[in-house]
């Protein structure tokens, strides 16, 4: 699931090779070193409940906000110390030579805890802890769980390491979904779909620019899976704070085949929101779709403009 380069295989490596327009090759090295075709692991000396949330009755040894950082450091320090002698020789884990290993995945056995807790897939940074691997400081990490760590989840979390934010709301109020399945950072499908053109441009740099187009002109657009001419910007006639991005999505190929249809997807960008939709609304990105409102998601799976969907968005309503 991580390193396959076979055509059509859903792997992390194949995903980022396609998603980055063949500019990023993600090779994963597995530790502890495997000497036979089985997965082996490191077992820590604390019980699993030590890393789940505290409850006076059901989990009195669980972590609290006051001791979480220390427990996380103890766990990761033990793991890194165990695997440090097993690092493969001849591999440069610090290609930009800044003294940091930019991504380490800690894959834990078992099922997940509740959203937002430690035992839930996430990306975070431990660079300030000074933990070392091969003489380099471990910076960003992804945490995965055995029963919630497919290729799609792994791609979502590593895209965080590359700089992209979440486009879903962190609050429990999920009245409406601003983006849904149209960006892997909102709702990662299986197989994982691409990030939006806006994400590729602003946060990762796989698209150099999104040109602004003018009225009463004819333009040709390529699918987002193409590296060129794949998105346009349209300035809003109503405000300087917002603009629109249009991209053409085709539900074909290994990683866009999970989309519900093919057509133009219209995004509203709110320039006043610094990064993502986690604290929204207001949201940095919103996908137009039929029957939506500020309090209802509408039909996100019909957001693509085409002969099949047959609708035109009212850009003044959102």
Beta strands, then each sheet from edge to edge (+ up, - down):
strand 1: 100-101
strand 2: 104-108
strand 3: 122-125
strand 4: 132-133
strand 5: 136-138
strand 6: 140-145
strand 7: 231-235
strand 8: 242-249
strand 9: 263-270
strand 10: 285-287
sheet 1: 1+ 5+ 4-
sheet 2: 2+ 6+ 3-
sheet 3: 7+ 8- 9+ 10-
end
